[in-house]
Amino acid sequence: MGMLSRPRQPPRACCQGQGTHKPRSQGQGSPYGRAAKAKACSQGAAKAKACISHAAKSKAAPMGTLPRPRQPPWACCQGQACTRPRQAAKAKAAPTSRIQLTELVGSSIPRILILGRIEEAGYFLSKMSLISQNIPPKSKAKKTKREDINDLSSMQGNKDTQNEYLDVSRMNKKKKKKEHNEENEMLVIEQEREMKKLENSLFGSLYSPVEFGKDDKEEIQDKLEKGSALFIMDRSANSMLSVHEEDAELSEISNDELETKQRKPVWVDEEEDKTNINIAKVNRLRKLRKEEDESLISGADYVLRLRAQHIKLNPGTEWAQFDSRSRNDKSFDDESSDEENGAVLAHNYKNVEAVEDILQTNENLVVRSSTKLLPGRLEYSRLVDANAEDPSNAPINSVQFHRNAQLLLAAGLDRRLRFFQIDGKRNTKIQSIFLDDCPIRKASFLPDGSQVIVAGRRKFFYSFDLVKAKVDKIGPLVGREEKSLEVFEVSPDSSTIAFVGNEGYILLVSTKTKELIGTLKMNGTARSLAFADDGQQLLSSGGDGQVYHWDLRTRACFHKAVDAGCINGTSLSTSPNGKLFAAGSDSGIVNVYNREEFLGGKRKPIKTIENLTTKVDFLKFNNDAQILAISSSMKKNSLKLIHVPSFTVFSNWPPLKKSLQYPLCLDFSPGGGFMAMGNAGGKVLLYKLHHYNHA
């Protein structure tokens, strides 16, 4: 359809002076040929006019419905009529799109007409080609029609469903609004009714005042119509009750009280009465026995005894106990007098002064440090090392807290005296002092916190003034030849320093003048010292295995006794209150004595502690004398904490998976909250004791 056959060459135009069907004899030079050509030209002009009129008619016709011309346009435009039937048929079959402009340009017909016809023919063919391309087959046309119908029906159905959904949602909203409004109205009505009932019960029938001249029935009907109360309170009879009514009320109250006091349990275990429990086998149940031989008791008795034991251990406070007698005994006159004075106290408070004291202070009402420390396990936690900011490369021989519990000194063989501010988190280093000629064996604060005494295996010792930040070198002492002053103790009153000298001598030095003020002489060698009675008495022990008591006012020994089982005494320590003292020996045994009993002649110790197997180097009581620390530098982890009231060792100390190395020194903070321990590795381990709230 798209490609048409090429037409034959049309007959040449007569305007070019050429004859198509004439013989050669009728050429250009013969007159006969000229006349024939003239006739042909006149005929061509007439046909051209007809062609123009035909073009006008074709333009007047509507687009797309052009009538098929009887003769092709090229036949008349070329001035020749197709007389032969074959040529006419071929001319009709030839397409217009194959007309070449080069053949039409040489004709005598105007160019505009030719181009117009060509454009019309091209437009017609393009329309026909588009129509021919877009025409679908019959089956596809039917399918598309059905799909269009289905799409339209589905769209209509969707629109219908959407409209129905919108209608339903609108109806639901309207219903909800109506229900909400109805509920609000009902609530308002109920509130009004309740208010009216309350007002009527308190003040009588306010909304239905009594009108004279009406019958009772009419009044009741009016009340029902107006919604007022169905009863009228008789104001005059409120305070008056009959004797029977009073008795009835009292009986009801008494019955209610009896029911509250004698309430039955909701559920009772029937097997409690059937079971028998042996309270003699278990140690913690032996306290429930009423007699020594008692062993088996019933389940009900066991429950009752457990409850009684719980009440005994946890007694209720007085302010929480309801005092029923005060409610009945108190009169209105007392309350009125209290109101006149400006304050009314509750009836249940018995001790008014104690209540006023509590309300006038903001101190803690319960202080845990005053409670007793329980034996068994010690609650503690490891903190950052006290000397973490500046650890030592040498063993730490001395650790001590300042009286303000924030300052800690650490000294060792590296000849440095370090001060740290203890907070348990950073433990900031404050100052470090280097002593060139004295490896430090011991350093100690004066109890007043003004100075630090530092000593080593030298003839002299150092005094560091904390206020002036000044270091003074003192010694050697006049009249003495001691080569070492490494063992010393400071009196609690900060007046005297006692040094261990040679051949059993004890040197007494004044803290003010730093001069020797006296000496004490033991029978054996002196190895350890301890002050008691606020610095008025001094205890000493040594190579003869005896404990000496010295009166520093007279500088005389007023008591001497052998430490039980001791050959060489190595350490001493007294409790802060002076009632107890502990003595350690080179065999690892620690004896704890009561000082009064020991001075009275009783030689047997209260408790002998045998948890160490090497020489006891260090003993220390804490601030409230509930913990005693004993250690030995001859063995790793040889540090034990003793619960003094029960004289038992805490089972969870030392820590199992953490090494303490070789402990050399230890100290408790003034409040008991911190414990610092120096070891041979140059570290100061810091622990928090949870039983104590203050450092």
C-alpha atoms as one frame of an Amber mdcrd trajectory, in Angstrom:
protein
   0.000   0.000   0.000   2.795   2.412   0.861   4.824   2.019  -2.379   3.117
   2.730  -5.753   4.448   1.803  -9.203   6.249   4.474 -11.130   4.060   5.812
 -14.051   5.195   5.946 -17.548   6.654   9.064 -18.992   3.735  11.407 -19.802
   3.433  12.807 -23.270   5.533  15.833 -23.769   3.908  19.254 -23.636   2.912
  20.987 -26.799   4.299  24.302 -25.579   7.807  22.984 -26.190   7.219  22.741
 -29.926   7.395  18.982 -30.116   4.841  16.644 -31.627   4.016  13.432 -29.952
   1.970  11.430 -32.513   3.139  13.098 -35.677   5.510  11.523 -38.106   8.945
  12.862 -38.737   7.835  14.460 -41.947   5.677  16.789 -39.956   8.603  18.354
 -38.136   9.314  21.798 -37.062   9.803  23.232 -40.477   6.535  22.164 -42.101
   3.503  24.443 -42.001   1.254  21.574 -41.333   3.076  20.866 -38.138   2.838
  24.475 -37.005  -0.955  24.623 -37.520  -1.416  21.378 -35.645   0.660  22.677
 -32.815  -1.388  25.884 -32.685  -4.582  23.902 -32.414  -3.087  21.770 -29.703
  -2.085  24.912 -27.759  -5.579  26.330 -27.947  -7.006  23.066 -26.748  -4.488
  23.021 -23.922  -5.548  26.512 -22.782  -9.171  25.444 -22.679  -8.286  22.378
 -20.679  -6.238  24.515 -18.314  -9.315  26.613 -17.576 -11.247  23.437 -16.865
  -8.440  22.289 -14.604  -8.592  25.576 -12.656 -12.330  25.228 -12.202 -11.848
  21.637 -11.120  -9.255  22.724  -8.517 -11.695  25.299  -7.173 -14.349  22.621
  -6.787 -11.902  20.322  -4.987 -11.032  23.132  -2.555 -14.708  23.744  -1.825
 -15.244  20.093  -0.898 -14.707  19.101   2.801 -11.344  17.734   3.912 -11.050
  13.988   3.987 -14.081  13.434   1.630 -12.620  14.607  -1.683 -14.429  13.003
  -4.639 -12.314  10.975  -6.910 -11.788  12.903 -10.168 -12.814  11.244 -13.371
  -9.560  12.213 -15.037  -6.199  12.497 -13.399  -4.926  16.054 -13.143  -1.825
  15.452 -15.184  -3.804  14.462 -18.254  -5.524  17.812 -18.646  -2.629  19.940
 -17.389  -0.410  18.555 -20.088  -2.847  19.654 -22.823  -3.630  16.163 -24.041
  -6.647  13.921 -23.682  -6.158  10.255 -22.984  -8.125   8.660 -25.761  -6.697
   5.181 -25.365  -8.352   3.045 -22.737  -5.117   1.370 -21.613  -3.418   4.668
 -20.986  -6.487   5.978 -19.132  -6.530   2.910 -16.877  -2.840   3.255 -16.202
  -3.296   6.939 -15.446  -6.102   6.137 -12.982  -3.982   3.475 -11.261  -0.924
   5.763 -10.931  -0.524   7.381  -7.498  -0.351  11.067  -6.975   2.521  10.789
  -4.544   4.861   9.650  -7.313   4.443  12.832  -9.390   7.791  14.475  -9.875
   8.097  18.198  -9.754  10.798  18.179 -12.428   8.302  16.999 -15.045   5.673
  19.555 -14.070   7.948  22.556 -13.928   8.306  22.678 -17.742   4.559  22.774
 -18.453   2.663  25.871 -19.361   0.208  25.642 -16.410   0.957  27.961 -13.461
   3.167  26.556 -10.689   0.858  27.556  -7.822  -1.941  25.342  -9.018   0.345
  22.406  -9.375   1.793  22.837  -5.869  -1.695  23.241  -4.398  -2.857  20.043
  -5.901   0.238  18.244  -4.723  -0.246  19.472  -1.143  -3.874  18.416  -1.149
  -2.958  15.022  -2.481  -0.192  14.640   0.179  -2.559  15.642   2.994  -5.128
  13.154   1.783  -2.549  10.362   1.593  -1.197  11.156   5.096  -4.731  10.981
   6.472  -5.297   7.699   4.749  -1.986   6.282   6.028  -2.760   7.303   9.632
  -6.208   5.770   9.381  -4.768   2.616   7.881  -2.137   2.333  10.654  -4.550
   2.959  13.591  -7.344   0.680  12.486  -7.362  -2.273  14.973  -8.673  -5.709
  14.216 -12.205  -6.603  15.072 -11.331  -8.860  18.019  -9.136  -6.168  19.623
 -11.806  -3.569  19.089 -14.327  -5.735  20.887 -11.910  -6.315  23.781 -11.151
  -2.647  24.164 -14.851  -1.851  24.212 -15.409  -4.450  26.952 -12.439  -3.159
  28.993 -13.717   0.394  28.695 -17.119  -0.745  29.873 -15.548  -2.647  32.786
 -13.368   0.356  33.709 -16.358   2.603  33.695 -18.356   0.172  35.783 -15.428
  -0.264  38.258 -14.998   3.477  38.532 -18.666   3.859  39.153 -18.512   1.066
  41.766 -15.522   2.691  43.518 -17.289   5.992  43.581 -20.343   4.322  45.045
 -18.292   2.551  47.771 -16.439   5.781  48.606 -19.705   7.611  48.892 -21.088
   4.851  51.123 -17.931   4.926  53.352 -18.165   8.700  53.683 -21.826   8.442
  54.572 -21.087   5.777  57.227 -18.210   7.797  58.743 -20.395  10.880  58.878
 -23.134   8.936  60.559 -20.662   7.484  63.097 -19.308  10.943  63.888 -22.787
  12.270  64.369 -23.643   9.324  66.641 -20.473   9.839  68.693 -21.192  13.531
  69.053 -24.720  12.766  70.150 -23.544  10.145  72.639 -20.866  12.489  74.000
 -23.374  15.278  74.393 -25.827  12.920  76.072 -23.145  11.700  78.475 -22.179
  15.265  79.342 -25.800  16.139  79.940 -26.266  13.064  82.134 -23.154  13.933
  84.145 -24.340  17.482  84.645 -27.768  16.239  85.726 -26.261  13.726  88.144
 -23.965  16.357  89.622 -26.883  18.717  90.098 -28.871  15.952  91.777 -26.006
  15.107  94.112 -25.524  18.750  94.996 -29.202  19.126  95.701 -29.208  16.003
  97.843 -26.244  17.239  99.844 -27.745  20.664 100.316 -31.074  19.189 101.291
 -29.456  16.846 103.775 -27.455  19.698 105.316 -29.881  22.615 105.173 -33.262
  21.015 104.652 -35.512  21.362 101.607 -34.103  24.500 100.026 -35.425  23.789
  96.557 -38.919  22.973  97.800 -39.724  25.463 100.582 -42.706  24.720 102.716
 -45.838  26.498 101.535 -48.717  26.815 103.903 -52.250  25.939 102.772 -51.273
  22.828 100.815 -51.924  19.239 101.645 -49.163  16.720 102.211 -49.973  14.883
  98.985 -49.650  18.031  96.954 -46.323  18.824  98.592 -45.008  15.375  97.801
 -46.132  15.629  94.175 -44.500  19.043  93.864 -41.269  17.618  95.275 -41.340
  14.740  92.848 -41.936  17.064  89.916 -39.176  19.483  90.970 -36.694  16.720
  91.766 -36.032  17.800  95.350 -35.309  15.490  98.250 -37.936  12.995  99.312
 -37.427  13.819 102.971 -37.177  16.889 105.152 -34.553  17.175 107.872 -36.030
  18.263 111.180 -33.476  20.769 112.438 -34.836  20.822 115.909 -34.419  17.065
 116.334 -30.841  16.741 115.097 -29.216  16.910 118.503 -31.853  14.869 120.332
 -31.743  11.085 120.217 -33.740   8.592 122.144 -32.180   6.257 124.657 -32.844
   3.221 122.469 -31.152   4.841 119.469 -28.068   5.687 121.550 -27.847   2.130
 122.826 -28.196   0.793 119.297 -25.411   3.035 118.021 -23.084   2.085 120.860
 -23.746  -1.596 120.277 -22.970  -1.183 116.560 -19.701   0.629 117.325 -18.619
  -1.988 119.845 -19.416  -4.794 117.420 -17.410  -3.077 114.668 -14.428  -2.642
 116.981 -14.556  -6.283 117.986 -14.680  -7.324 114.353 -11.669  -5.162 113.490
  -9.698  -6.489 116.463 -10.640 -10.131 115.872 -10.202 -10.346 112.140  -9.803
 -13.800 110.731  -7.134 -14.546 108.140  -8.274 -14.904 104.569  -6.456 -18.187
 104.018  -5.224 -20.760 106.518  -2.787 -23.526 105.725  -4.183 -26.759 107.139
  -0.796 -28.486 107.036   0.663 -26.131 109.650  -1.084 -28.013 112.432  -0.036
 -31.386 111.028   3.687 -30.676 110.553   6.287 -30.789 113.329   9.525 -28.798
 113.224  12.726 -29.637 115.046  14.156 -26.317 116.236  17.117 -27.913 117.988
  18.890 -29.061 114.828  19.265 -25.682 113.118  21.463 -23.195 114.942  19.495
 -20.128 113.966  16.249 -21.672 115.260  17.552 -22.530 118.713  16.723 -19.063
 119.912  13.041 -19.960 119.534  13.251 -22.548 122.288  11.564 -21.805 125.611
  13.316 -24.683 127.366  16.684 -26.284 126.793  15.291 -29.752 126.143  12.616
 -28.572 123.726  13.100 -29.862 120.186   9.841 -30.602 118.311   7.066 -28.031
 118.034   3.982 -27.814 115.858   3.735 -25.612 112.803   1.289 -23.204 114.438
   3.604 -22.693 117.430   6.530 -22.227 115.061   4.678 -19.432 113.225   3.723
 -17.724 116.498   7.269 -17.855 117.813   8.683 -16.488 114.571   6.277 -13.569
 114.745   7.178 -12.906 118.351  10.876 -12.980 117.484  10.291 -10.539 114.635
   8.443  -8.139 116.933  11.236  -8.467 119.466  13.932  -7.628 116.925  11.924
  -4.899 115.185   9.951  -3.028 117.831   7.554  -0.379 116.606   8.214   3.282
 117.286   6.098   5.109 119.842   4.876   7.797 117.491   3.480   5.137 115.163
   1.502   3.398 117.895  -2.062   4.620 118.188  -2.875   5.645 121.751  -6.563
   5.030 122.229  -6.634   6.325 125.812  -5.450   9.773 124.777  -8.442  10.063
 122.453 -10.869   9.418 125.318  -9.024  11.204 128.102  -8.335  14.456 126.267
 -10.960  17.067 126.871 -12.086  19.914 124.702 -10.813  22.442 127.230  -7.191
  21.381 126.637  -7.632  21.719 122.898  -9.176  25.149 123.239  -6.297  26.301
 125.441  -3.787  24.983 122.907  -5.622  26.753 120.110  -5.474  29.981 122.065
  -1.734  29.552 122.493  -1.384  29.177 118.715  -0.583  25.472 118.230  -2.435
  22.198 118.508  -0.426  18.956 118.714  -1.704  15.518 117.853  -2.997  13.408
 120.726  -0.676  10.504 119.948   2.560  12.397 120.616   3.638  11.647 124.160
   6.999  13.425 124.287   6.354  16.905 122.956   9.853  18.178 123.702  11.457
  15.483 121.561   9.177  16.387 118.671  10.121  20.037 118.967  13.823  19.143
 118.981  13.402  17.116 115.800  11.572  19.908 114.020  14.099  22.562 115.051
  17.165  20.815 113.578  18.110  19.557 110.125  20.575  16.900 111.287  20.291
  13.229 110.441  17.871  11.457 112.765  19.475   8.044 112.184  23.273   7.745
 112.220  24.558   4.401 111.005  28.030   4.843 112.487  26.611   4.482 115.991
  25.165   1.084 115.193  27.060  -2.097 115.787  29.142  -3.655 113.081  28.002
  -7.183 112.336  30.527 -10.027 112.104  30.952 -12.389 109.197  31.314 -10.310
 106.056  32.622  -6.777 105.732  30.982  -4.526 103.159  33.668  -2.624 101.292
  34.633  -1.484  97.812  37.947  -0.788  96.140  38.589   2.812  95.093  41.271
   4.487  93.031  44.699   4.140  94.591  45.501   6.978  96.953  48.835   7.677
  95.247  47.649   6.991  91.702  48.818  10.409  90.486  52.335   9.896  91.845
  53.125   6.257  92.665  56.360   5.348  94.354  59.130   3.120  93.051  60.060
   2.017  96.562  58.139   0.369  99.421  55.633   2.514 101.293  56.525   2.410
 105.003  54.047   4.960 106.384  50.450   5.908 105.580  48.347   8.181 107.769
  45.220  10.325 107.511  45.102  13.885 108.752  42.543  14.761 111.399  40.364
  16.455 108.752  40.102  13.110 106.875  40.895  14.764 103.531  44.677  14.800
 103.654  46.783  11.650 103.442  50.538  11.324 103.710  52.547   8.527 102.130
  56.269   8.058 102.730  58.792   5.399 101.791  62.339   4.508 101.009  62.404
   6.755  97.929  63.033   9.680 100.372  59.845  11.463  99.324  57.035  12.644
 101.533  53.821  12.965  99.482  50.491  14.534 100.400  47.220  13.638  98.653
  43.691  14.992  98.874  41.464  11.944  99.263  38.045  11.979  97.591  37.898
   8.404  96.295  37.760   9.474  92.630  40.880  11.410  91.662  42.929  11.633
  94.890  44.756  14.749  93.758  48.392  15.155  94.703  48.995  18.317  96.736
  52.711  18.400  97.515  55.854  16.291  97.510  58.957  16.850  99.651  62.313
  15.233  98.902  64.703  14.505 101.781  68.131  13.925 100.345  69.818  12.176
 103.251  66.997  10.231 104.903  65.225   7.148 103.506  61.935   7.391 105.367
  61.084   4.546 107.709  58.203   6.257 109.463  56.256   9.518 109.157  53.392
  10.651 111.366  51.136  13.658 111.856  50.931  15.283 115.221  47.406  14.763
 116.518  46.721  18.488 116.307  47.628  18.368 112.599  50.235  21.117 112.684
  53.422  19.139 111.972  54.744  15.928 110.467  57.570  13.977 112.158  59.762
  12.052 109.705  62.468   9.570 110.796  64.729   6.888 109.363  67.849   4.932
 110.225  69.688   8.117 111.056  70.841   9.948 114.178  68.503  12.792 113.371
  64.895  13.264 112.333  62.913  15.886 110.426  59.969  18.075 111.355  57.794
  19.527 108.608  55.577  22.479 109.553  52.357  22.307 107.496  51.421  25.935
 108.177  54.777  27.477 107.296  55.757  24.778 104.762  59.163  24.589 106.438
  61.382  21.534 106.985  63.625  21.418 110.091  66.405  18.922 110.702  66.675
  17.948 114.356  69.458  15.978 116.043  71.422  14.169 117.008  69.939  14.299
 120.480  72.130  15.672 123.182  73.796  12.984 125.268  72.579  10.075 123.165
  74.431   7.885 120.695  71.517   6.182 118.946  72.203   5.566 115.275  68.571
   4.981 114.405  65.382   6.764 115.409  63.097   4.904 112.995  60.605   3.643
 115.622  58.612   6.294 117.453  55.106   7.217 118.619  53.403  10.597 119.179
  51.246  11.189 122.244  47.516  11.941 121.705  47.904  15.343 123.335  50.685
  16.287 120.837  53.120  17.088 123.620  55.605  14.208 123.563  57.412  12.059
 121.021  58.703   8.706 122.283  61.633   7.151 120.344  62.940   3.608 120.757
  66.593   3.802 121.684  69.429   1.428 122.281  69.678  -1.161 125.098  66.043
  -0.867 126.205  65.998   2.920 126.484  62.933   4.994 125.519  63.707   8.608
 124.607  61.113  11.291 125.380  61.299  14.433 123.202  59.170  17.567 123.480
  57.222  18.496 120.346  57.663  22.215 121.035  61.397  22.469 121.723  62.409
  19.247 119.918  64.763  18.495 122.810  65.219  15.430 124.979  63.170  15.757
 128.164  63.585  12.295 129.686  64.372   8.624 129.265  62.789   5.323 130.332
  64.715   2.043 130.784  63.371  -1.485 130.163  65.021  -4.719 131.270  65.171
  -6.025 127.723  65.378  -4.399 124.357  62.565  -2.024 123.404  60.815  -2.735
 120.094  57.315  -1.223 120.192  55.447   1.600 121.916  51.828   2.730 122.413
  50.269   5.662 124.306  47.166   5.458 126.512  45.027   7.747 128.688  45.461
  10.792 126.426  49.247  10.626 126.555  49.658  10.249 130.325  50.622   6.582
 130.127  52.928   4.663 127.806  52.992   0.947 126.998  56.150  -0.771 125.753
  57.247  -4.291 124.863  60.439  -5.910 123.641  62.834  -8.782 123.814  61.898
 -10.003 127.262  58.267 -10.783 126.325  56.789  -8.457 128.906  54.427  -5.472
 128.620  55.423  -2.374 130.598  53.068   0.385 131.738  54.737   3.755 132.336
  53.399   6.837 134.055  54.825   9.796 132.122  54.083  12.231 134.915  56.411
  10.413 137.315  58.335   8.604 134.540  58.144   5.377 136.430  56.917   1.881
 135.568  53.835   1.117 137.628  52.998  -2.258 136.089  54.818  -5.051 134.301
  53.455  -8.399 133.188  54.316 -11.191 130.780  52.423 -11.403 127.528  50.900
 -14.879 127.401  52.835 -17.132 125.054  55.117 -14.353 123.865  58.901 -14.600
 123.678  59.726 -11.477 121.708  57.171  -8.696 121.502  57.117  -6.954 118.117
  54.087  -4.620 118.102  51.580  -2.875 120.348  48.344  -0.972 119.816  45.720
   0.528 122.108  42.085   1.282 121.347  41.012   4.942 121.111  39.057   4.709
 124.348  41.998   3.010 126.129  40.025  -0.020 127.330  41.707  -2.585 125.104
  45.213  -3.183 123.873  46.687  -5.764 121.496  50.190  -7.237 121.623  51.844
  -9.046 118.734  54.863 -11.329 118.723  57.353 -12.751 116.278  55.468 -16.070
 116.230  52.398 -14.493 114.562  50.162 -14.622 117.650  48.170 -11.562 118.680
  46.730 -11.318 122.210  43.927  -8.877 122.983  43.666  -7.701 126.607  41.351
  -5.635 128.716  43.623  -3.015 130.282  41.768  -2.807 133.575  41.798  -6.568
 134.024  45.433  -6.769 132.933  46.449  -4.106 135.420  44.339  -5.838 138.060
  46.405  -8.994 137.799  44.511 -11.057 135.230  47.096 -12.375 132.813  44.786
 -14.278 130.500  43.952 -12.430 127.288  40.378 -11.946 126.129  41.199 -13.463
 122.780  44.240 -15.020 121.158  44.308 -14.537 117.394  46.346 -17.110 115.493
  45.526 -16.226 111.906  49.072 -15.120 111.062  52.064 -17.443 110.923  54.899
 -14.909 110.617  56.124 -11.971 112.668  53.417  -9.413 113.410  54.744  -6.057
 112.260  51.680  -3.850 112.516  48.549  -3.511 114.690  45.867  -0.833 114.386
  42.389  -0.241 115.892  39.864   1.826 113.958  38.103   4.895 115.363  35.335
   3.069 117.279  37.448  -0.002 118.153  35.188  -2.410 116.227  37.893  -3.405
 113.732  41.453  -4.477 114.473  43.924  -4.760 111.594  46.906  -7.104 111.960
  49.576  -7.600 109.307  52.936  -9.173 108.631  55.448  -7.975 106.054  57.039
 -11.418 105.749  54.297 -12.936 103.599  52.016 -11.860 100.755  48.394 -10.971
 101.567  49.088 -11.459 105.293  46.620  -8.793 106.384  43.617  -9.704 108.501
  40.702  -7.625 109.773  39.258  -8.711 113.119  35.715  -7.999 114.288  36.525
  -6.903 117.824  33.156  -7.471 119.606  33.083 -11.113 118.505  36.863 -11.492
 117.942  36.293 -13.233 114.635  37.986 -12.643 111.312  35.978 -11.192 108.421
  35.628 -14.029 105.951  35.717 -11.903 102.790  39.020 -10.200 103.632  41.555
 -10.144 102.068  40.053 -10.204  98.557  40.447 -13.576  96.897  41.338 -12.603
  93.334  43.332  -9.458  94.119  46.807  -9.416  95.567  47.747  -7.073  98.382
  51.441  -7.984  97.900  53.494  -7.453 101.063  51.527  -5.146 103.400  53.716
  -2.769 105.396  51.386  -0.156 106.918  47.697   0.675 107.294  45.497   3.441
 108.619  41.783   4.168 109.074  40.284   7.589 108.445  38.988   9.512 111.502
  35.371   8.719 110.598  36.107   5.104 109.651  34.863   5.423 106.066  38.269
   4.989 104.349  41.038   2.475 104.837  44.476   2.984 103.242  47.122   0.281
 103.012  50.724   0.712 101.800  52.636  -2.238 100.365  56.117  -3.079  99.194
  55.175  -2.374  95.567  54.979   1.386  96.143  51.154   1.571  95.990  48.681
   2.875  98.539  45.478   0.852  98.170  42.303   2.696  99.152  39.053   1.055
 100.288  35.632   2.355 101.239  33.957   0.736 104.270  30.207   0.966 103.661
  29.224   0.598 107.314  30.555   4.070 108.061  28.978   7.131 106.482  31.764
   9.603 107.176  35.399   9.556 106.198
